[in-house]
Amino acid sequence: MPQYRNTREAIENIRLLSPSGERVSLAQLCDVREADEGSEIYRENNERYVAIKYSVRDRALGDAVREAIQKVDTQVKLPRGYHLGWEGEYQSELRAEARMALIVPLTVLLIFIILYTMYGSLKWALLILATVAMASLGGLLVLFATHTNFSVSSEVGFLALFGVSVQTGVIMLEYINQLRARGNTIETAAIEGAILRLRPIMMTMLVATLGLLPAAVSHGIGSDSQRPFAIVIVGGLMMNLLMSIFLLPTLYVWVARKNDVLPDVDTTEEI
């Protein structure tokens, strides 16, 4: 309590219980003096603790902390009654990674269910998911090329990238199916779809890419959290543009069959 430690004399008069049962003052056991040193004793869970802080630069936080834990465990021997705890951003990152390990597979599963419900076909759903996977590969390649560490921010960027990639895949696939329903062959529909859908897909990519490009190239204060997010989306969308125009029509020709269920369209209407 404050009244027992607000002056030197009050601290010296603090009474302690000796092993023999007598009450003695703190001044009888030690010398109490004033000095210009640390003025606070930190406590947590009824224990004293000393915080040792350090920052990580030019590498992933999780990798640095895990390496530090391994070296401390093998090289540092603590006295009896002492223990170490690794807290701060590292624990926050572990909690975020645990949540992302659940959210990312669940997101992909929901996307697959929606696509399967939309087309009623397993191969069309998998075809669009293939473009999503290739766009994700583009995001990983850009992270590697820019020497950016994989982090929770970049994982969130991949989730956003999934949504845009599915949108462009649906635009392309739906248009090719409509061309086939109007009587075009599989090869002709794929080629025409790639040509005619280039502009709307490119416009979708440019809106997101140009909007996030300043954040992707930023190196100012606070950019460490937003730059991985932006880099993943910008790099992934560039790859997705190529995949949507070249890979998706090619895969479509490979997996399409003449007995595919196609949408009902008015064959007299001009495209």
SULKAQUI-V40062 format. One record per backbone hydrogen bond with DSSP energy under -0.5 kcal/mol. NH is the residue of the N-H (numbers start at 1). CO is the residue of the C=O. If there is no record, write none. Layout:
nh=(NH/NH)
co=(CO/CO)
//
This chain:
nh=(4/5/6/11/12/13/14/16/18/18/21/24/24/26/27/28/29/30/32/33/37/42/44/47/49/52/53/64/65/66/67/68/69/70/71/72/73/74/75/76/77/78/82/87/90/92/93/94/95/96/97/98/99/100/101/102/102/103/104/106/107/108/109/110/111/112/113/114/115/116/117/118/119/120/125/126/127/128/129/130/131/132/133/134/135/136/137/138/139/140/141/142/143/144/145/146/147/148/155/156/157/158/159/160/161/162/163/164/165/166/167/168/169/170/171/172/173/174/175/176/177/178/179/180/181/182/183/184/189/190/191/192/193/194/195/196/197/198/201/202/203/204/205/206/207/208/209/210/211/212/213/214/216/217/223/225/226/227/230/231/232/233/234/235/236/237/238/239/240/241/242/243/244/245/246/247/248/250/251/252/253/254/255/256/260/262/265/267/269)
co=(1/2/2/7/8/9/11/24/16/22/18/16/22/14/12/25/26/26/30/31/35/40/47/44/42/50/51/60/61/62/63/64/65/66/67/68/69/70/71/72/75/76/79/85/87/88/89/90/91/92/93/94/95/96/97/98/99/99/100/102/103/104/105/106/107/108/109/110/111/112/113/114/115/116/121/122/123/124/125/126/127/128/129/130/131/132/133/134/135/136/137/138/139/140/141/142/144/143/151/152/153/154/155/156/157/158/159/160/161/162/163/164/165/166/167/168/169/170/171/172/173/174/175/176/177/178/180/179/185/186/187/188/189/190/191/192/193/195/197/198/199/200/201/202/203/204/205/206/207/208/209/210/212/213/220/222/222/223/226/227/228/229/230/231/232/233/234/235/236/237/238/239/240/241/242/242/243/246/247/248/249/250/251/252/257/260/263/265/266)
//
